[in-house]
Amino acid sequence: MPMKLLGSVTLPPHDSGGFDHGDVHLPTGRVFVAHTALGTVEVIDGDRAAHLRTIDGCPVASGVLCPQHEELVVAAARGTGKILVINAISADVTAQVQVGQRPNGLAWDSRRRRILVADVQDHNARIVDPFARRVLTEMRLPGRPRWCVYDPAEDRFLLNVREPACVAVLTGESLEERAVWPVSTAGPHGLDLDLEGNRAFVACDGGMVSVLDLSTGRECGAAEIAGEPDAIWYNPKRGRLYVAIGQPGLIDVIDTHALTRVEQVTTEEGAHTTAFDRDRQQLYAFLPKTCSAAIYEEV
């Protein structure tokens, strides 16, 4: 069945620019999204479909990540080279950590309670202890990183690299390079994992989602998409992949079994990022021109 539009949430207005990555704190249903244009993080009460709070002090806000077994949120401020550690309940900033020049991609190591931060300026990956508020180690990447994830089954990080088009695989403990998996389509960007199916979905600027075998790193399939992607989310309950595409402004819904597009949801020009609540089966699309978040439900 097609996705159902439940409504929208009005967010603080901006003159130009828009939003970047968002994530959902599943225990509360709160949505945290980087408001790049204003240098803030916006908080949405998902259960009431209402804007809850603006968190200031996040210049050139980019990545946002909600570790699901912690009462914290991490946001990257590219403008200051810091990450913000935010209490998920009070929405207060509890710490700021200097992590490099332009932090962007974030991944949470649930085993050690540490965060990986990928920097788009110096092309380094850094392990940060958000509680001790310090960088523990770093590793040079083969190129400019995009999004990244932690694979708990193998205790490793996977990081998309734009050029050369590849996925860098680093150990969780020390960031030692374990492998570099080539990707045949230009510009790997969005990344998510199907752990049960042992696959990684890599959404690429070249208009394809490459599917990689997590055991070997080899490409085992591909699905065509309508343009350059950004954030992607895998929905294991429905076997769907949501791929946000800013131009012309839509979400491609991919059947991850058949690797075919089953739906296109029209959003808004420039709407390149989303957040997915897998518990409530709701997808949030962040719309830069109308300064709002559209809420869709899988039915």
Secondary structure, DSSP 8 states (H G I E B T S, - for coil): ---EEEEEEE----SS-----EEEETTTTEEEEEETTTTEEEEEETTTTEEEEEE---TTEEEEE--TTSSEEEEEETTTTEEEEEETTT--EEEEEE--SSEEEEEEETTTTEEEEEETTT-EEEEEETTTTEEEEEEE-SS-EEEEEEETTTTEEEEEETTTTEEEEEETTT--EEEEEE-SSS-EEEEEEETTTTEEEEEETTTEEEEEETTT--EEEEEE-SS-EEEEEEETTTTEEEEEETTTTEEEEEETTTTEEEEEEE--TT---EEEETTTTEEEEEETTTTEEEEEE--
